[in-house]
Amino acid sequence: MCGPSHDPARTPHPVRTSPGPRTNTFCPHGSTHFRVPLALHSGRVGPQAYKLDPQAPRPGGQPMSTPPPPPPRAPLASGAEDPDPLRPLLDTVLDALRSGRHARGGPLPAGGPDTVTAKLRAAVGDVLPDHGDPDALRTLVHALAEGAADPADPLCAAHLHCPPLAVAAAADLAASVLNPSLDSWDQAPAASALEALVTRELAHATGLADAVVTTGGTESNQLALLLARESHPGGVRLVCGANAHHSLPRAAWLLGLPEPVVVPAPAGTLDPAALHQALTDLAGPHGPGSPRTPLVVAATAGTTDAGLIDPLPEIAGLCAAHGARLHVDAAHGGGLLFSDRHRDKLTGLEAAHTVTLDLHKLGWQPVPAGLLAVRHPRDLTALHHRADYLNAGDDTEAGIPDLVGRSLRTTRRPDILKVAATLKTLGRSGLGALVDQVCARARELADLIHADPGLELYDRPTISTVLFRPAGATDDTVAAVRRTLLTDGRAVLGRARLDDRLWLKATLLNPHTQSEDLATLLKLVEGSTPA
Ligand SMILES: Cc1ncc(COP(=O)(O)O)c(C=O)c1O
């Protein structure tokens, strides 16, 4: 039992009056109160495990020379008690999320990096104390929530950083509790079957055949270039627009590909005439359709800076004519596939060899939720690898699915569960409605800006990104307005350079954002702009 100095008000020990699942509680002074021996949680060892006589014969006939090891000091998330040890912890987490958000009181903490860091350090204290702290979970979750840039706050609209759906976050909890690992079937029997189902469904939605799960757009783009390289033994050269995400040229560097050819994107999208010229210039002695080095063209469906979509059908036609492979980075815009109203903007996607999708952007998933779709299932054979402990040949021959070739990672979370729970709970129409909602709000914001003589609009949004700036402001002023709002903790806006000018970027991904929030955002910008 805890000593007299234990303060039950701070760390109340749950008192149970009825039988049923029980929890262990921890004394702040380091001793642990075991209501039930935790070895019970293994699901195999009964309570009598702790009543064994050390001198009693062991199964092998020898008396036990050492007492049984002390029980583990922390409840498991599942096991013989099912997930019941989690229930009180979930209450703690939910309470701390609420209290942290209230303490923050805005879209992000005020004060800037030094203030936030100092506050976090003071709250967390010793991260590896000699003796455990029973309030650690509450302390840490509260501190993180208080110091969060919260994508669920309508005034937090800088990046492709979405507020996750409750159903997806709840499913992610189940993924964490079950902890399947998708590198071998014997660690993830149902999870691997679910992943196969859902990845194929999403691939079909893009017009392709299969997809693998990634950690996001960056990994998908890397994988796309890797598959392109492996499909051409002599290597490939990347041709991409100046508007392409930086992960593409970085992937070319990582994979040892030649320096990418960067095609101008003067209006924020890849210029087909310039692409045609580049592909013509790169043709080998046999003319168009036979480039000197095999080429992979990367187009973008939903640019990071402005949410613009490259002219996919024209680009696909040029790739076919010039014998180039086509990759489409739809990390941002892929979510439009769910919307009847906006899906047409992605026409041409189906002509790609590979497509990057990323549902932690326009898909309302907790990070990570990336995918790479491929045209033929055989396109993934380059990822095949034999690791005897995971996919021994005789196991594979006996019908045990080989998962190693579904990723470059080994241990891998079932990120597909949250995606599946979202797709099935909302359905195509439910997700489409969220897409329509954020796109409509973005148009509304653009209209407000257009009507305001104090502000300049870059253009009407294609997806849900709106670029604007205080009228007549210098780039330095635009940058300063953004930093002032960040430091004051009043709004999180992004920045983007287009037409060689700096713009404030509002990326509307919160389907709960209201018209009043848009007006507030603009008032904050104007109020922070020096006269
Ligand atoms: C078009 C595009 N591609 C790729 C990425 C990289 O995605 P992630 O951050 O999930 O790796 C981004 C990120 O914003 C993006 O906008």
The ligand as an SDF file (V2000), in Angstrom:
LIG
                    3D

 16 16  0  0  0  0  0  0  0  0999 V2000
    1.8660   17.6960  -53.8660 C   0  0  0  0  0  0  0  0  0  0  0  0
    2.5340   17.0750  -52.6740 C   0  0  0  0  0  0  0  0  0  0  0  0
    3.2310   15.9380  -52.8300 N   0  0  0  0  0  0  0  0  0  0  0  0
    3.8630   15.3530  -51.8130 C   0  0  0  0  0  0  0  0  0  0  0  0
    3.8140   15.8900  -50.5500 C   0  0  0  0  0  0  0  0  0  0  0  0
    4.5320   15.2220  -49.4130 C   0  0  0  0  0  0  0  0  0  0  0  0
    3.5970   14.5860  -48.6010 O   0  0  0  0  0  0  0  0  0  0  0  0
    3.9930   14.1090  -47.1380 P   0  0  0  0  0  0  0  0  0  0  0  0
    4.2230   15.3620  -46.3710 O   0  0  0  0  0  0  0  0  0  0  0  0
    2.7940   13.3390  -46.7000 O   0  0  0  0  0  0  0  0  0  0  0  0
    5.2060   13.2730  -47.2510 O   0  0  0  0  0  0  0  0  0  0  0  0
    3.1040   17.0720  -50.3300 C   0  0  0  0  0  0  0  0  0  0  0  0
    3.0600   17.6750  -49.0050 C   0  0  0  0  0  0  0  0  0  0  0  0
    2.4790   18.6880  -48.7810 O   0  0  0  0  0  0  0  0  0  0  0  0
    2.4450   17.6750  -51.4240 C   0  0  0  0  0  0  0  0  0  0  0  0
    1.7650   18.8120  -51.2790 O   0  0  0  0  0  0  0  0  0  0  0  0
  1  2  1  0
  2  3  1  0
  2 15  2  0
  3  4  2  0
  4  5  1  0
  5  6  1  0
  5 12  2  0
  6  7  1  0
  7  8  1  0
  8  9  2  0
  8 10  1  0
  8 11  1  0
 12 13  1  0
 12 15  1  0
 13 14  2  0
 15 16  1  0
M  END
$$$$
